[in-house]
Each structure stands twice: as C-alpha cells, then as structure tokens.
Amino acid sequence: MMGSQNRGSISRETALKFVILLGVVSLFADATYEGARSVAGPYLAFLGAGAAIVGIVSGFGELVGYGLRSLFGYISDKTGKYWTMTILGYALNLLAVPLLALVGHWEIASFLMVVERLGKAVRTPARDAMLSHATAQTGRGWGFGLHEAMDQIGAMLGPCIVAAVLYFRGGYQSAFGLLLIPALLALGVLAAARLQYPRPSDFEADAEKKGNKGLPRVFWIYLVAVALLAAGFADFPLIAYHFNKASVLADEWVPIFYAIAMGVDALTALIFGRLFDRKGIPVMAFAALASSLFAPFVFLGGFYFALLGMVLWGIGMGAQESIMRAAIAEMVPSNRRGSAYGLFNTGFGVFWFLGSALMGILYDVSLPSMIAFSVAAQLASVPVFLYIKRLASANMKK
C-alpha cells in the first residue's frame, strides 16, 4: 500500500496506476451521468414539465455545478479531506441518477438532477488536487490528458447505452435503472483507489511545502485567459440548434457529430498532454488558435465544413479539460490547489455560460456578429497565454 512507502521509493508506474484508476472511475461516472443528461430534457417533459422548467432546471443545475466549486475547493484545502470530499461528491453525483427511475413527478426529478450537479461541484476540485500530485511523476500534461481521454470514453458510452435502451422500447425508467451498474462500478473502483492510495500527496516530493496565503499572481492572469477562451466557446446546444434550423444536418446526424467531437476531445487530450510536458503554456495558445476557427465552419458551412468545425471544437474541448488543468498544478503550491481548481472551474463555467448566452442573443440578431465575437474572444486569450509563459517560469523559480 502506498501509505507505507517512502516518497522517494514511489515509482512513476505507481503514480500512473493511480491516474488510471481515477480515469476508470471517471469513465464509469461519465457513462452514468452523461447518459442521464442526454435525455434529461425529454424525461422532464415526459413527467409533465414545460420548456421553461426544463431550461430553468438545466441552467440552475449548471450554475450549482460550476458556481460552488470554488467553495468546495476551499473546504478541501482547509480541511485536507480530499478523499472525503471526492467520495462524498461521487456518491451524490452518481446515486442521484438511478433514483430518477423511481420518481413520478417532475419536481422530484428536477431536485435529483440538481443534486447530481452538486455532487460534481463537491468532488471535482478535490479529485483534481489529488491527480495533480500523481502527475508530478507522470508528467502534468500526460497525466491529465490520459484522465480526460478515459473520461470522454465514458461520455460517449453513456448516451449510447441510453439510446440502446430506448431503441428497444425500454423506456426512460429502464434506462436510468440500468445506469445503476456503471454508477456502482465507479464507486467500487473509487473505494479500491482510496484503500490502495490513502495519501496521494506522497507522489509529490515537495507536496508538504506550503505556499503563501494567497494564490500567485500568475494564476489570476491565467484566469483572465481562461475566461476569454470560455466566453467565445459556444455550447453544443446552440450548435445543434443551428444545425436543425439551417437544415445543415439531418436529425440523426446531430448526435453523431457530437460523438465525433468527443472522440477528437479524447485524442487531443492525449496528444496535447504530451506536447504540454515538452513545450508548456504555448501549447494552450496553439489550441486556442485552432479552436477559434470552429465558429465560421460550424455556422457558415455545409455538411463537410460543419464536420471540420466540430473537429476544431473537439480540439478546444480536449485542451480545456486536460492541459488547462495541468497548467494549474505547475503554477500553484500543492496546499492551495483545491482552491485553485475550484476557482478555475467556477470562472470557466460562469464565463462559458455568459458567452453562450450572448452568442444565443447575437445569433438571432446577426450571425456574422456572433461568429466575430466567438473568434475574437478566443483569439484574445492567445497573447495572455504567451505572457503567462514568462510569469509562470519566474513563479516556478521561487
């Protein structure tokens, strides 16, 4: 067991096993809640909720899921109970899904959907803080990239499971009930990881080294770049809405394009993870340049240009979910990373919501203006990322 080893004796292979274990947890977890989220709107409608209720519940759920991460990240750092927060969060996140099979009223279903998002807010900062220790040995980019790739495999599998159940006329309740299986598998692997690796901080030789009371200046500038990138990154529902309204794709092609983007996300996370370990922050600038081009292709092109746009969109997603987390581990002292990941996720989520809302408004007013905003916001992040490279280098020398 890792708790009985000295830090110096912990091998890279042992750290990689920890990353893979948490990756397996994420794979099963994403299969559970992404499967549920793929039919959340239709299920609420099936239970009698109107469009306004569906919009409010989904919006409020995302607000809870992102907005509270800074609070729970702070609690994780303050208490040092990273495993406790991770396990509690996953339990809320996952067990709320199969319970949806037992409800008969949209009010209760709405509550469970918000609880599911709350669970993600509770566990994400603490889990990423633990991952950051292991990636000190595997390579920051590769470790987070591998975790994201496994995460996205689950994100593709979950909706496919639900679609298969519905195809064979099993009904929504049957689909949610079936998702109990990956939920229990995720919690089982998580329990095994907790028993085998009780002190993930042992992976990082200087994990006990304390930073100053506040987060470093470079982190706050990094948040500016993240906010710009998130604001210009259109959410998929808006893209799907355009595909339908402009008759770019037949209905059955929309989920296929999304699955392709998720596959690109997984592959990008691995490739960019390796590149980040060699080149650092400039890789993030390159990713922003690539993803900034998705909007013209998606919103102005036909079938094949839209496909290319979704590939670029997937590149942006893969970079955001892997190397953006890896960069924080390089900037922030280990005892402040829970707070840093919480603030990062909250900032990213809030500005993604605000940017998507603005682009939704602009879409109805002027499509070229919406595309210009998307491209400009993302491109504005590039010089900030390049400026951060100098600051990050100076910060790491201290």
Secondary structure as UniProt FT lines:
FT   HELIX           2..4
FT   HELIX           7..9
FT   HELIX           12..37
FT   TURN            38..39
FT   HELIX           40..46
FT   TURN            47..48
FT   HELIX           51..67
FT   HELIX           69..79
FT   HELIX           82..99
FT   HELIX           100..102
FT   HELIX           106..138
FT   HELIX           140..167
FT   TURN            168..169
FT   HELIX           171..178
FT   HELIX           180..196
FT   HELIX           200..203
FT   TURN            205..208
FT   HELIX           217..231
FT   HELIX           236..245
FT   TURN            246..247
FT   TURN            251..252
FT   HELIX           253..279
FT   HELIX           282..291
FT   TURN            292..293
FT   HELIX           294..300
FT   HELIX           303..321
FT   HELIX           323..331
FT   HELIX           334..336
FT   HELIX           337..365
FT   HELIX           367..396
//
